[in-house]
Amino acid sequence: PVDRLNAIRRAFDATMKDPAYVAEANAQKMEIDPMTGEEMQALIKSFYDSPSELVEQLKTALADFRK
């Protein structure tokens, strides 16, 4: 449901700005530069909208990389 989706997105956004979370990430030398839920949704949608030829090329490239 949309209300739950929005609640999860806002909770994630708040976590990424939480001073304790940021301090812990910095202590572990982790870089925090998250996307919002809306940005992530748009990115994933763009993957699904990719031409099938591009998907096949990526599969081949990944298979070669794993060797």
PDBQT receptor file of N, H, CA, C and O in Angstrom, charges set to zero:
ATOM      1  N   PRO A   1       0.829  -1.211   0.000  1.00  0.00    +0.000 N 
ATOM      2  CA  PRO A   1       0.000   0.000   0.000  1.00  0.00    +0.000 C 
ATOM      3  C   PRO A   1       0.870   1.271   0.000  1.00  0.00    +0.000 C 
ATOM      4  O   PRO A   1       1.965   1.301   0.562  1.00  0.00    +0.000 OA
ATOM      5  N   VAL A   2       0.355   2.285  -0.632  1.00  0.00    +0.000 N 
ATOM      6  H   VAL A   2      -0.534   2.261  -1.089  1.00  0.00    +0.000 HD
ATOM      7  CA  VAL A   2       1.101   3.533  -0.810  1.00  0.00    +0.000 C 
ATOM      8  C   VAL A   2       1.501   4.151   0.525  1.00  0.00    +0.000 C 
ATOM      9  O   VAL A   2       2.613   4.662   0.649  1.00  0.00    +0.000 OA
ATOM     10  N   ASP A   3       0.622   4.118   1.526  1.00  0.00    +0.000 N 
ATOM     11  H   ASP A   3      -0.282   3.702   1.425  1.00  0.00    +0.000 HD
ATOM     12  CA  ASP A   3       0.972   4.735   2.803  1.00  0.00    +0.000 C 
ATOM     13  C   ASP A   3       2.146   4.021   3.464  1.00  0.00    +0.000 C 
ATOM     14  O   ASP A   3       2.990   4.671   4.080  1.00  0.00    +0.000 OA
ATOM     15  N   ARG A   4       2.214   2.716   3.350  1.00  0.00    +0.000 N 
ATOM     16  H   ARG A   4       1.528   2.187   2.850  1.00  0.00    +0.000 HD
ATOM     17  CA  ARG A   4       3.346   1.971   3.924  1.00  0.00    +0.000 C 
ATOM     18  C   ARG A   4       4.626   2.231   3.144  1.00  0.00    +0.000 C 
ATOM     19  O   ARG A   4       5.700   2.383   3.726  1.00  0.00    +0.000 OA
ATOM     20  N   LEU A   5       4.502   2.281   1.832  1.00  0.00    +0.000 N 
ATOM     21  H   LEU A   5       3.629   2.158   1.360  1.00  0.00    +0.000 HD
ATOM     22  CA  LEU A   5       5.658   2.583   0.994  1.00  0.00    +0.000 C 
ATOM     23  C   LEU A   5       6.240   3.933   1.381  1.00  0.00    +0.000 C 
ATOM     24  O   LEU A   5       7.452   4.064   1.553  1.00  0.00    +0.000 OA
ATOM     25  N   ASN A   6       5.391   4.925   1.517  1.00  0.00    +0.000 N 
ATOM     26  H   ASN A   6       4.407   4.819   1.377  1.00  0.00    +0.000 HD
ATOM     27  CA  ASN A   6       5.861   6.256   1.888  1.00  0.00    +0.000 C 
ATOM     28  C   ASN A   6       6.469   6.266   3.282  1.00  0.00    +0.000 C 
ATOM     29  O   ASN A   6       7.468   6.949   3.510  1.00  0.00    +0.000 OA
ATOM     30  N   ALA A   7       5.893   5.530   4.211  1.00  0.00    +0.000 N 
ATOM     31  H   ALA A   7       5.081   4.976   4.026  1.00  0.00    +0.000 HD
ATOM     32  CA  ALA A   7       6.438   5.459   5.573  1.00  0.00    +0.000 C 
ATOM     33  C   ALA A   7       7.837   4.839   5.560  1.00  0.00    +0.000 C 
ATOM     34  O   ALA A   7       8.739   5.324   6.243  1.00  0.00    +0.000 OA
ATOM     35  N   ILE A   8       8.016   3.782   4.793  1.00  0.00    +0.000 N 
ATOM     36  H   ILE A   8       7.284   3.387   4.237  1.00  0.00    +0.000 HD
ATOM     37  CA  ILE A   8       9.331   3.132   4.697  1.00  0.00    +0.000 C 
ATOM     38  C   ILE A   8      10.340   4.068   4.046  1.00  0.00    +0.000 C 
ATOM     39  O   ILE A   8      11.482   4.162   4.497  1.00  0.00    +0.000 OA
ATOM     40  N   ARG A   9       9.927   4.754   2.995  1.00  0.00    +0.000 N 
ATOM     41  H   ARG A   9       9.000   4.678   2.630  1.00  0.00    +0.000 HD
ATOM     42  CA  ARG A   9      10.832   5.699   2.334  1.00  0.00    +0.000 C 
ATOM     43  C   ARG A   9      11.276   6.799   3.291  1.00  0.00    +0.000 C 
ATOM     44  O   ARG A   9      12.462   7.122   3.361  1.00  0.00    +0.000 OA
ATOM     45  N   ARG A  10      10.333   7.373   4.024  1.00  0.00    +0.000 N 
ATOM     46  H   ARG A  10       9.369   7.110   3.967  1.00  0.00    +0.000 HD
ATOM     47  CA  ARG A  10      10.667   8.465   4.941  1.00  0.00    +0.000 C 
ATOM     48  C   ARG A  10      11.548   7.968   6.083  1.00  0.00    +0.000 C 
ATOM     49  O   ARG A  10      12.438   8.689   6.536  1.00  0.00    +0.000 OA
ATOM     50  N   ALA A  11      11.308   6.742   6.553  1.00  0.00    +0.000 N 
ATOM     51  H   ALA A  11      10.585   6.157   6.185  1.00  0.00    +0.000 HD
ATOM     52  CA  ALA A  11      12.148   6.177   7.610  1.00  0.00    +0.000 C 
ATOM     53  C   ALA A  11      13.573   5.980   7.104  1.00  0.00    +0.000 C 
ATOM     54  O   ALA A  11      14.530   6.269   7.824  1.00  0.00    +0.000 OA
ATOM     55  N   PHE A  12      13.723   5.495   5.887  1.00  0.00    +0.000 N 
ATOM     56  H   PHE A  12      12.947   5.260   5.302  1.00  0.00    +0.000 HD
ATOM     57  CA  PHE A  12      15.047   5.334   5.285  1.00  0.00    +0.000 C 
ATOM     58  C   PHE A  12      15.749   6.676   5.158  1.00  0.00    +0.000 C 
ATOM     59  O   PHE A  12      16.917   6.815   5.522  1.00  0.00    +0.000 OA
ATOM     60  N   ASP A  13      15.020   7.671   4.635  1.00  0.00    +0.000 N 
ATOM     61  H   ASP A  13      14.072   7.558   4.340  1.00  0.00    +0.000 HD
ATOM     62  CA  ASP A  13      15.595   9.004   4.487  1.00  0.00    +0.000 C 
ATOM     63  C   ASP A  13      16.061   9.540   5.837  1.00  0.00    +0.000 C 
ATOM     64  O   ASP A  13      17.140  10.127   5.930  1.00  0.00    +0.000 OA
ATOM     65  N   ALA A  14      15.266   9.347   6.877  1.00  0.00    +0.000 N 
ATOM     66  H   ALA A  14      14.390   8.870   6.802  1.00  0.00    +0.000 HD
ATOM     67  CA  ALA A  14      15.617   9.820   8.221  1.00  0.00    +0.000 C 
ATOM     68  C   ALA A  14      16.850   9.091   8.750  1.00  0.00    +0.000 C 
ATOM     69  O   ALA A  14      17.710   9.703   9.383  1.00  0.00    +0.000 OA
ATOM     70  N   THR A  15      16.937   7.793   8.493  1.00  0.00    +0.000 N 
ATOM     71  H   THR A  15      16.238   7.296   7.979  1.00  0.00    +0.000 HD
ATOM     72  CA  THR A  15      18.097   7.019   8.947  1.00  0.00    +0.000 C 
ATOM     73  C   THR A  15      19.376   7.550   8.319  1.00  0.00    +0.000 C 
ATOM     74  O   THR A  15      20.397   7.668   8.996  1.00  0.00    +0.000 OA
ATOM     75  N   MET A  16      19.330   7.869   7.042  1.00  0.00    +0.000 N 
ATOM     76  H   MET A  16      18.500   7.774   6.492  1.00  0.00    +0.000 HD
ATOM     77  CA  MET A  16      20.513   8.342   6.347  1.00  0.00    +0.000 C 
ATOM     78  C   MET A  16      21.009   9.677   6.896  1.00  0.00    +0.000 C 
ATOM     79  O   MET A  16      22.171  10.036   6.700  1.00  0.00    +0.000 OA
ATOM     80  N   LYS A  17      20.133  10.415   7.583  1.00  0.00    +0.000 N 
ATOM     81  H   LYS A  17      19.190  10.124   7.742  1.00  0.00    +0.000 HD
ATOM     82  CA  LYS A  17      20.499  11.707   8.159  1.00  0.00    +0.000 C 
ATOM     83  C   LYS A  17      20.721  11.628   9.670  1.00  0.00    +0.000 C 
ATOM     84  O   LYS A  17      21.095  12.624  10.289  1.00  0.00    +0.000 OA
ATOM     85  N   ASP A  18      20.496  10.473  10.261  1.00  0.00    +0.000 N 
ATOM     86  H   ASP A  18      20.192   9.664   9.758  1.00  0.00    +0.000 HD
ATOM     87  CA  ASP A  18      20.629  10.316  11.710  1.00  0.00    +0.000 C 
ATOM     88  C   ASP A  18      22.091  10.490  12.127  1.00  0.00    +0.000 C 
ATOM     89  O   ASP A  18      22.961   9.795  11.602  1.00  0.00    +0.000 OA
ATOM     90  N   PRO A  19      22.375  11.397  13.052  1.00  0.00    +0.000 N 
ATOM     91  CA  PRO A  19      23.766  11.656  13.442  1.00  0.00    +0.000 C 
ATOM     92  C   PRO A  19      24.506  10.406  13.945  1.00  0.00    +0.000 C 
ATOM     93  O   PRO A  19      25.685  10.232  13.636  1.00  0.00    +0.000 OA
ATOM     94  N   ALA A  20      23.849   9.553  14.697  1.00  0.00    +0.000 N 
ATOM     95  H   ALA A  20      22.891   9.695  14.947  1.00  0.00    +0.000 HD
ATOM     96  CA  ALA A  20      24.504   8.344  15.202  1.00  0.00    +0.000 C 
ATOM     97  C   ALA A  20      24.837   7.389  14.056  1.00  0.00    +0.000 C 
ATOM     98  O   ALA A  20      25.911   6.786  14.038  1.00  0.00    +0.000 OA
ATOM     99  N   TYR A  21      23.932   7.254  13.116  1.00  0.00    +0.000 N 
ATOM    100  H   TYR A  21      23.060   7.744  13.131  1.00  0.00    +0.000 HD
ATOM    101  CA  TYR A  21      24.175   6.396  11.957  1.00  0.00    +0.000 C 
ATOM    102  C   TYR A  21      25.337   6.935  11.127  1.00  0.00    +0.000 C 
ATOM    103  O   TYR A  21      26.232   6.186  10.736  1.00  0.00    +0.000 OA
ATOM    104  N   VAL A  22      25.314   8.228  10.867  1.00  0.00    +0.000 N 
ATOM    105  H   VAL A  22      24.587   8.836  11.185  1.00  0.00    +0.000 HD
ATOM    106  CA  VAL A  22      26.374   8.854  10.079  1.00  0.00    +0.000 C 
ATOM    107  C   VAL A  22      27.717   8.715  10.784  1.00  0.00    +0.000 C 
ATOM    108  O   VAL A  22      28.726   8.429  10.139  1.00  0.00    +0.000 OA
ATOM    109  N   ALA A  23      27.743   8.915  12.097  1.00  0.00    +0.000 N 
ATOM    110  H   ALA A  23      26.923   9.147  12.621  1.00  0.00    +0.000 HD
ATOM    111  CA  ALA A  23      28.982   8.779  12.858  1.00  0.00    +0.000 C 
ATOM    112  C   ALA A  23      29.523   7.355  12.773  1.00  0.00    +0.000 C 
ATOM    113  O   ALA A  23      30.724   7.159  12.588  1.00  0.00    +0.000 OA
ATOM    114  N   GLU A  24      28.659   6.376  12.905  1.00  0.00    +0.000 N 
ATOM    115  H   GLU A  24      27.683   6.535  13.055  1.00  0.00    +0.000 HD
ATOM    116  CA  GLU A  24      29.084   4.977  12.816  1.00  0.00    +0.000 C 
ATOM    117  C   GLU A  24      29.622   4.658  11.419  1.00  0.00    +0.000 C 
ATOM    118  O   GLU A  24      30.643   3.985  11.282  1.00  0.00    +0.000 OA
ATOM    119  N   ALA A  25      28.943   5.135  10.402  1.00  0.00    +0.000 N 
ATOM    120  H   ALA A  25      28.113   5.682  10.513  1.00  0.00    +0.000 HD
ATOM    121  CA  ALA A  25      29.406   4.908   9.031  1.00  0.00    +0.000 C 
ATOM    122  C   ALA A  25      30.768   5.561   8.811  1.00  0.00    +0.000 C 
ATOM    123  O   ALA A  25      31.655   4.966   8.197  1.00  0.00    +0.000 OA
ATOM    124  N   ASN A  26      30.929   6.774   9.309  1.00  0.00    +0.000 N 
ATOM    125  H   ASN A  26      30.209   7.256   9.807  1.00  0.00    +0.000 HD
ATOM    126  CA  ASN A  26      32.217   7.456   9.174  1.00  0.00    +0.000 C 
ATOM    127  C   ASN A  26      33.308   6.715   9.922  1.00  0.00    +0.000 C 
ATOM    128  O   ASN A  26      34.434   6.622   9.432  1.00  0.00    +0.000 OA
ATOM    129  N   ALA A  27      33.003   6.185  11.098  1.00  0.00    +0.000 N 
ATOM    130  H   ALA A  27      32.089   6.260  11.496  1.00  0.00    +0.000 HD
ATOM    131  CA  ALA A  27      33.983   5.434  11.884  1.00  0.00    +0.000 C 
ATOM    132  C   ALA A  27      34.457   4.192  11.136  1.00  0.00    +0.000 C 
ATOM    133  O   ALA A  27      35.594   3.750  11.300  1.00  0.00    +0.000 OA
ATOM    134  N   GLN A  28      33.565   3.636  10.311  1.00  0.00    +0.000 N 
ATOM    135  H   GLN A  28      32.641   3.996  10.179  1.00  0.00    +0.000 HD
ATOM    136  CA  GLN A  28      33.912   2.450   9.525  1.00  0.00    +0.000 C 
ATOM    137  C   GLN A  28      34.406   2.809   8.124  1.00  0.00    +0.000 C 
ATOM    138  O   GLN A  28      34.572   1.946   7.262  1.00  0.00    +0.000 OA
ATOM    139  N   LYS A  29      34.635   4.110   7.923  1.00  0.00    +0.000 N 
ATOM    140  H   LYS A  29      34.500   4.811   8.623  1.00  0.00    +0.000 HD
ATOM    141  CA  LYS A  29      35.113   4.631   6.637  1.00  0.00    +0.000 C 
ATOM    142  C   LYS A  29      34.172   4.275   5.486  1.00  0.00    +0.000 C 
ATOM    143  O   LYS A  29      34.606   3.976   4.373  1.00  0.00    +0.000 OA
ATOM    144  N   MET A  30      32.882   4.317   5.784  1.00  0.00    +0.000 N 
ATOM    145  H   MET A  30      32.530   4.560   6.687  1.00  0.00    +0.000 HD
ATOM    146  CA  MET A  30      31.864   4.065   4.756  1.00  0.00    +0.000 C 
ATOM    147  C   MET A  30      31.337   5.402   4.258  1.00  0.00    +0.000 C 
ATOM    148  O   MET A  30      31.050   6.300   5.050  1.00  0.00    +0.000 OA
ATOM    149  N   GLU A  31      31.213   5.527   2.964  1.00  0.00    +0.000 N 
ATOM    150  H   GLU A  31      31.446   4.798   2.321  1.00  0.00    +0.000 HD
ATOM    151  CA  GLU A  31      30.669   6.748   2.385  1.00  0.00    +0.000 C 
ATOM    152  C   GLU A  31      29.150   6.623   2.288  1.00  0.00    +0.000 C 
ATOM    153  O   GLU A  31      28.630   5.611   1.819  1.00  0.00    +0.000 OA
ATOM    154  N   ILE A  32      28.459   7.643   2.730  1.00  0.00    +0.000 N 
ATOM    155  H   ILE A  32      28.882   8.465   3.111  1.00  0.00    +0.000 HD
ATOM    156  CA  ILE A  32      26.999   7.637   2.661  1.00  0.00    +0.000 C 
ATOM    157  C   ILE A  32      26.567   8.688   1.655  1.00  0.00    +0.000 C 
ATOM    158  O   ILE A  32      26.782   9.883   1.854  1.00  0.00    +0.000 OA
ATOM    159  N   ASP A  33      25.964   8.238   0.591  1.00  0.00    +0.000 N 
ATOM    160  H   ASP A  33      25.789   7.267   0.428  1.00  0.00    +0.000 HD
ATOM    161  CA  ASP A  33      25.405   9.120  -0.425  1.00  0.00    +0.000 C 
ATOM    162  C   ASP A  33      24.172   8.429  -1.007  1.00  0.00    +0.000 C 
ATOM    163  O   ASP A  33      24.145   8.093  -2.191  1.00  0.00    +0.000 OA
ATOM    164  N   PRO A  34      23.156   8.218  -0.172  1.00  0.00    +0.000 N 
ATOM    165  CA  PRO A  34      22.011   7.413  -0.601  1.00  0.00    +0.000 C 
ATOM    166  C   PRO A  34      21.068   8.154  -1.540  1.00  0.00    +0.000 C 
ATOM    167  O   PRO A  34      21.036   9.383  -1.599  1.00  0.00    +0.000 OA
ATOM    168  N   MET A  35      20.312   7.360  -2.260  1.00  0.00    +0.000 N 
ATOM    169  H   MET A  35      20.337   6.361  -2.212  1.00  0.00    +0.000 HD
ATOM    170  CA  MET A  35      19.219   7.881  -3.072  1.00  0.00    +0.000 C 
ATOM    171  C   MET A  35      17.962   7.882  -2.215  1.00  0.00    +0.000 C 
ATOM    172  O   MET A  35      17.857   7.149  -1.231  1.00  0.00    +0.000 OA
ATOM    173  N   THR A  36      17.027   8.709  -2.606  1.00  0.00    +0.000 N 
ATOM    174  H   THR A  36      17.113   9.304  -3.405  1.00  0.00    +0.000 HD
ATOM    175  CA  THR A  36      15.718   8.632  -1.958  1.00  0.00    +0.000 C 
ATOM    176  C   THR A  36      14.985   7.420  -2.523  1.00  0.00    +0.000 C 
ATOM    177  O   THR A  36      15.395   6.852  -3.535  1.00  0.00    +0.000 OA
ATOM    178  N   GLY A  37      13.916   7.037  -1.872  1.00  0.00    +0.000 N 
ATOM    179  H   GLY A  37      13.582   7.498  -1.050  1.00  0.00    +0.000 HD
ATOM    180  CA  GLY A  37      13.102   5.930  -2.377  1.00  0.00    +0.000 C 
ATOM    181  C   GLY A  37      12.582   6.199  -3.773  1.00  0.00    +0.000 C 
ATOM    182  O   GLY A  37      12.533   5.301  -4.614  1.00  0.00    +0.000 OA
ATOM    183  N   GLU A  38      12.196   7.436  -4.014  1.00  0.00    +0.000 N 
ATOM    184  H   GLU A  38      12.236   8.165  -3.331  1.00  0.00    +0.000 HD
ATOM    185  CA  GLU A  38      11.688   7.799  -5.335  1.00  0.00    +0.000 C 
ATOM    186  C   GLU A  38      12.778   7.693  -6.398  1.00  0.00    +0.000 C 
ATOM    187  O   GLU A  38      12.520   7.239  -7.512  1.00  0.00    +0.000 OA
ATOM    188  N   GLU A  39      13.997   8.114  -6.052  1.00  0.00    +0.000 N 
ATOM    189  H   GLU A  39      14.207   8.482  -5.146  1.00  0.00    +0.000 HD
ATOM    190  CA  GLU A  39      15.107   8.009  -6.993  1.00  0.00    +0.000 C 
ATOM    191  C   GLU A  39      15.445   6.549  -7.279  1.00  0.00    +0.000 C 
ATOM    192  O   GLU A  39      15.709   6.180  -8.423  1.00  0.00    +0.000 OA
ATOM    193  N   MET A  40      15.435   5.722  -6.237  1.00  0.00    +0.000 N 
ATOM    194  H   MET A  40      15.221   6.022  -5.307  1.00  0.00    +0.000 HD
ATOM    195  CA  MET A  40      15.717   4.296  -6.418  1.00  0.00    +0.000 C 
ATOM    196  C   MET A  40      14.659   3.646  -7.299  1.00  0.00    +0.000 C 
ATOM    197  O   MET A  40      14.988   2.835  -8.164  1.00  0.00    +0.000 OA
ATOM    198  N   GLN A  41      13.385   3.996  -7.086  1.00  0.00    +0.000 N 
ATOM    199  H   GLN A  41      13.118   4.655  -6.383  1.00  0.00    +0.000 HD
ATOM    200  CA  GLN A  41      12.315   3.453  -7.902  1.00  0.00    +0.000 C 
ATOM    201  C   GLN A  41      12.516   3.823  -9.370  1.00  0.00    +0.000 C 
ATOM    202  O   GLN A  41      12.325   2.987 -10.253  1.00  0.00    +0.000 OA
ATOM    203  N   ALA A  42      12.898   5.060  -9.631  1.00  0.00    +0.000 N 
ATOM    204  H   ALA A  42      13.054   5.739  -8.914  1.00  0.00    +0.000 HD
ATOM    205  CA  ALA A  42      13.131   5.497 -11.011  1.00  0.00    +0.000 C 
ATOM    206  C   ALA A  42      14.310   4.747 -11.630  1.00  0.00    +0.000 C 
ATOM    207  O   ALA A  42      14.263   4.376 -12.803  1.00  0.00    +0.000 OA
ATOM    208  N   LEU A  43      15.363   4.522 -10.848  1.00  0.00    +0.000 N 
ATOM    209  H   LEU A  43      15.401   4.823  -9.895  1.00  0.00    +0.000 HD
ATOM    210  CA  LEU A  43      16.525   3.789 -11.354  1.00  0.00    +0.000 C 
ATOM    211  C   LEU A  43      16.151   2.348 -11.701  1.00  0.00    +0.000 C 
ATOM    212  O   LEU A  43      16.504   1.851 -12.771  1.00  0.00    +0.000 OA
ATOM    213  N   ILE A  44      15.445   1.690 -10.805  1.00  0.00    +0.000 N 
ATOM    214  H   ILE A  44      15.159   2.094  -9.936  1.00  0.00    +0.000 HD
ATOM    215  CA  ILE A  44      15.045   0.304 -11.061  1.00  0.00    +0.000 C 
ATOM    216  C   ILE A  44      14.113   0.233 -12.262  1.00  0.00    +0.000 C 
ATOM    217  O   ILE A  44      14.214  -0.683 -13.078  1.00  0.00    +0.000 OA
ATOM    218  N   LYS A  45      13.208   1.195 -12.368  1.00  0.00    +0.000 N 
ATOM    219  H   LYS A  45      13.126   1.939 -11.705  1.00  0.00    +0.000 HD
ATOM    220  CA  LYS A  45      12.310   1.223 -13.537  1.00  0.00    +0.000 C 
ATOM    221  C   LYS A  45      13.122   1.355 -14.823  1.00  0.00    +0.000 C 
ATOM    222  O   LYS A  45      12.797   0.734 -15.836  1.00  0.00    +0.000 OA
ATOM    223  N   SER A  46      14.176   2.163 -14.778  1.00  0.00    +0.000 N 
ATOM    224  H   SER A  46      14.440   2.666 -13.956  1.00  0.00    +0.000 HD
ATOM    225  CA  SER A  46      14.993   2.322 -15.989  1.00  0.00    +0.000 C 
ATOM    226  C   SER A  46      15.675   1.006 -16.363  1.00  0.00    +0.000 C 
ATOM    227  O   SER A  46      15.883   0.735 -17.546  1.00  0.00    +0.000 OA
ATOM    228  N   PHE A  47      16.029   0.177 -15.359  1.00  0.00    +0.000 N 
ATOM    229  H   PHE A  47      15.860   0.397 -14.398  1.00  0.00    +0.000 HD
ATOM    230  CA  PHE A  47      16.603  -1.129 -15.662  1.00  0.00    +0.000 C 
ATOM    231  C   PHE A  47      15.589  -1.996 -16.401  1.00  0.00    +0.000 C 
ATOM    232  O   PHE A  47      15.910  -2.635 -17.403  1.00  0.00    +0.000 OA
ATOM    233  N   TYR A  48      14.366  -2.007 -15.891  1.00  0.00    +0.000 N 
ATOM    234  H   TYR A  48      14.106  -1.487 -15.077  1.00  0.00    +0.000 HD
ATOM    235  CA  TYR A  48      13.321  -2.821 -16.512  1.00  0.00    +0.000 C 
ATOM    236  C   TYR A  48      12.954  -2.319 -17.905  1.00  0.00    +0.000 C 
ATOM    237  O   TYR A  48      12.482  -3.087 -18.743  1.00  0.00    +0.000 OA
ATOM    238  N   ASP A  49      13.169  -1.045 -18.145  1.00  0.00    +0.000 N 
ATOM    239  H   ASP A  49      13.553  -0.421 -17.464  1.00  0.00    +0.000 HD
ATOM    240  CA  ASP A  49      12.855  -0.461 -19.452  1.00  0.00    +0.000 C 
ATOM    241  C   ASP A  49      13.999  -0.582 -20.451  1.00  0.00    +0.000 C 
ATOM    242  O   ASP A  49      13.881  -0.135 -21.592  1.00  0.00    +0.000 OA
ATOM    243  N   SER A  50      15.106  -1.188 -20.024  1.00  0.00    +0.000 N 
ATOM    244  H   SER A  50      15.202  -1.551 -19.097  1.00  0.00    +0.000 HD
ATOM    245  CA  SER A  50      16.273  -1.317 -20.897  1.00  0.00    +0.000 C 
ATOM    246  C   SER A  50      15.960  -2.218 -22.084  1.00  0.00    +0.000 C 
ATOM    247  O   SER A  50      15.217  -3.190 -21.954  1.00  0.00    +0.000 OA
ATOM    248  N   PRO A  51      16.529  -1.894 -23.241  1.00  0.00    +0.000 N 
ATOM    249  CA  PRO A  51      16.329  -2.750 -24.422  1.00  0.00    +0.000 C 
ATOM    250  C   PRO A  51      16.888  -4.153 -24.168  1.00  0.00    +0.000 C 
ATOM    251  O   PRO A  51      17.916  -4.304 -23.507  1.00  0.00    +0.000 OA
ATOM    252  N   SER A  52      16.222  -5.162 -24.687  1.00  0.00    +0.000 N 
ATOM    253  H   SER A  52      15.387  -5.039 -25.224  1.00  0.00    +0.000 HD
ATOM    254  CA  SER A  52      16.642  -6.547 -24.451  1.00  0.00    +0.000 C 
ATOM    255  C   SER A  52      18.055  -6.811 -24.975  1.00  0.00    +0.000 C 
ATOM    256  O   SER A  52      18.779  -7.631 -24.411  1.00  0.00    +0.000 OA
ATOM    257  N   GLU A  53      18.452  -6.124 -26.052  1.00  0.00    +0.000 N 
ATOM    258  H   GLU A  53      17.864  -5.458 -26.511  1.00  0.00    +0.000 HD
ATOM    259  CA  GLU A  53      19.800  -6.312 -26.590  1.00  0.00    +0.000 C 
ATOM    260  C   GLU A  53      20.842  -5.871 -25.562  1.00  0.00    +0.000 C 
ATOM    261  O   GLU A  53      21.869  -6.529 -25.395  1.00  0.00    +0.000 OA
ATOM    262  N   LEU A  54      20.580  -4.770 -24.881  1.00  0.00    +0.000 N 
ATOM    263  H   LEU A  54      19.745  -4.236 -25.016  1.00  0.00    +0.000 HD
ATOM    264  CA  LEU A  54      21.493  -4.274 -23.862  1.00  0.00    +0.000 C 
ATOM    265  C   LEU A  54      21.575  -5.247 -22.689  1.00  0.00    +0.000 C 
ATOM    266  O   LEU A  54      22.657  -5.478 -22.150  1.00  0.00    +0.000 OA
ATOM    267  N   VAL A  55      20.461  -5.807 -22.298  1.00  0.00    +0.000 N 
ATOM    268  H   VAL A  55      19.582  -5.619 -22.736  1.00  0.00    +0.000 HD
ATOM    269  CA  VAL A  55      20.427  -6.777 -21.202  1.00  0.00    +0.000 C 
ATOM    270  C   VAL A  55      21.278  -7.993 -21.556  1.00  0.00    +0.000 C 
ATOM    271  O   VAL A  55      22.037  -8.486 -20.722  1.00  0.00    +0.000 OA
ATOM    272  N   GLU A  56      21.155  -8.473 -22.780  1.00  0.00    +0.000 N 
ATOM    273  H   GLU A  56      20.538  -8.072 -23.458  1.00  0.00    +0.000 HD
ATOM    274  CA  GLU A  56      21.942  -9.630 -23.217  1.00  0.00    +0.000 C 
ATOM    275  C   GLU A  56      23.433  -9.300 -23.240  1.00  0.00    +0.000 C 
ATOM    276  O   GLU A  56      24.253 -10.137 -22.862  1.00  0.00    +0.000 OA
ATOM    277  N   GLN A  57      23.792  -8.109 -23.672  1.00  0.00    +0.000 N 
ATOM    278  H   GLN A  57      23.126  -7.429 -23.979  1.00  0.00    +0.000 HD
ATOM    279  CA  GLN A  57      25.201  -7.709 -23.673  1.00  0.00    +0.000 C 
ATOM    280  C   GLN A  57      25.741  -7.663 -22.246  1.00  0.00    +0.000 C 
ATOM    281  O   GLN A  57      26.870  -8.084 -21.994  1.00  0.00    +0.000 OA
ATOM    282  N   LEU A  58      24.950  -7.159 -21.330  1.00  0.00    +0.000 N 
ATOM    283  H   LEU A  58      24.033  -6.817 -21.535  1.00  0.00    +0.000 HD
ATOM    284  CA  LEU A  58      25.363  -7.085 -19.939  1.00  0.00    +0.000 C 
ATOM    285  C   LEU A  58      25.541  -8.480 -19.344  1.00  0.00    +0.000 C 
ATOM    286  O   LEU A  58      26.497  -8.728 -18.608  1.00  0.00    +0.000 OA
ATOM    287  N   LYS A  59      24.616  -9.393 -19.665  1.00  0.00    +0.000 N 
ATOM    288  H   LYS A  59      23.840  -9.192 -20.263  1.00  0.00    +0.000 HD
ATOM    289  CA  LYS A  59      24.735 -10.777 -19.185  1.00  0.00    +0.000 C 
ATOM    290  C   LYS A  59      26.045 -11.396 -19.669  1.00  0.00    +0.000 C 
ATOM    291  O   LYS A  59      26.739 -12.064 -18.902  1.00  0.00    +0.000 OA
ATOM    292  N   THR A  60      26.378 -11.176 -20.928  1.00  0.00    +0.000 N 
ATOM    293  H   THR A  60      25.813 -10.633 -21.551  1.00  0.00    +0.000 HD
ATOM    294  CA  THR A  60      27.612 -11.712 -21.498  1.00  0.00    +0.000 C 
ATOM    295  C   THR A  60      28.827 -11.102 -20.807  1.00  0.00    +0.000 C 
ATOM    296  O   THR A  60      29.770 -11.811 -20.456  1.00  0.00    +0.000 OA
ATOM    297  N   ALA A  61      28.800  -9.797 -20.614  1.00  0.00    +0.000 N 
ATOM    298  H   ALA A  61      28.033  -9.221 -20.899  1.00  0.00    +0.000 HD
ATOM    299  CA  ALA A  61      29.922  -9.119 -19.966  1.00  0.00    +0.000 C 
ATOM    300  C   ALA A  61      30.109  -9.621 -18.537  1.00  0.00    +0.000 C 
ATOM    301  O   ALA A  61      31.238  -9.846 -18.102  1.00  0.00    +0.000 OA
ATOM    302  N   LEU A  62      29.019  -9.794 -17.814  1.00  0.00    +0.000 N 
ATOM    303  H   LEU A  62      28.102  -9.610 -18.168  1.00  0.00    +0.000 HD
ATOM    304  CA  LEU A  62      29.112 -10.278 -16.440  1.00  0.00    +0.000 C 
ATOM    305  C   LEU A  62      29.612 -11.717 -16.392  1.00  0.00    +0.000 C 
ATOM    306  O   LEU A  62      30.379 -12.076 -15.499  1.00  0.00    +0.000 OA
ATOM    307  N   ALA A  63      29.187 -12.538 -17.336  1.00  0.00    +0.000 N 
ATOM    308  H   ALA A  63      28.563 -12.246 -18.062  1.00  0.00    +0.000 HD
ATOM    309  CA  ALA A  63      29.644 -13.925 -17.377  1.00  0.00    +0.000 C 
ATOM    310  C   ALA A  63      31.145 -13.968 -17.639  1.00  0.00    +0.000 C 
ATOM    311  O   ALA A  63      31.860 -14.767 -17.034  1.00  0.00    +0.000 OA
ATOM    312  N   ASP A  64      31.628 -13.106 -18.541  1.00  0.00    +0.000 N 
ATOM    313  H   ASP A  64      31.047 -12.457 -19.032  1.00  0.00    +0.000 HD
ATOM    314  CA  ASP A  64      33.072 -13.045 -18.832  1.00  0.00    +0.000 C 
ATOM    315  C   ASP A  64      33.839 -12.536 -17.629  1.00  0.00    +0.000 C 
ATOM    316  O   ASP A  64      34.951 -12.996 -17.368  1.00  0.00    +0.000 OA
ATOM    317  N   PHE A  65      33.273 -11.604 -16.897  1.00  0.00    +0.000 N 
ATOM    318  H   PHE A  65      32.370 -11.231 -17.109  1.00  0.00    +0.000 HD
ATOM    319  CA  PHE A  65      33.922 -11.025 -15.729  1.00  0.00    +0.000 C 
ATOM    320  C   PHE A  65      34.099 -12.050 -14.630  1.00  0.00    +0.000 C 
ATOM    321  O   PHE A  65      35.106 -12.031 -13.923  1.00  0.00    +0.000 OA
ATOM    322  N   ARG A  66      33.144 -12.940 -14.473  1.00  0.00    +0.000 N 
ATOM    323  H   ARG A  66      32.325 -12.956 -15.047  1.00  0.00    +0.000 HD
ATOM    324  CA  ARG A  66      33.172 -13.937 -13.402  1.00  0.00    +0.000 C 
ATOM    325  C   ARG A  66      34.174 -15.052 -13.648  1.00  0.00    +0.000 C 
ATOM    326  O   ARG A  66      34.509 -15.793 -12.725  1.00  0.00    +0.000 OA
ATOM    327  N   LYS A  67      34.660 -15.183 -14.880  1.00  0.00    +0.000 N 
ATOM    328  H   LYS A  67      34.389 -14.580 -15.631  1.00  0.00    +0.000 HD
ATOM    329  CA  LYS A  67      35.601 -16.268 -15.210  1.00  0.00    +0.000 C 
ATOM    330  C   LYS A  67      36.961 -16.026 -14.612  1.00  0.00    +0.000 C 
ATOM    331  O   LYS A  67      37.868 -16.839 -14.791  1.00  0.00    +0.000 OA
TER     332      LYS A  67
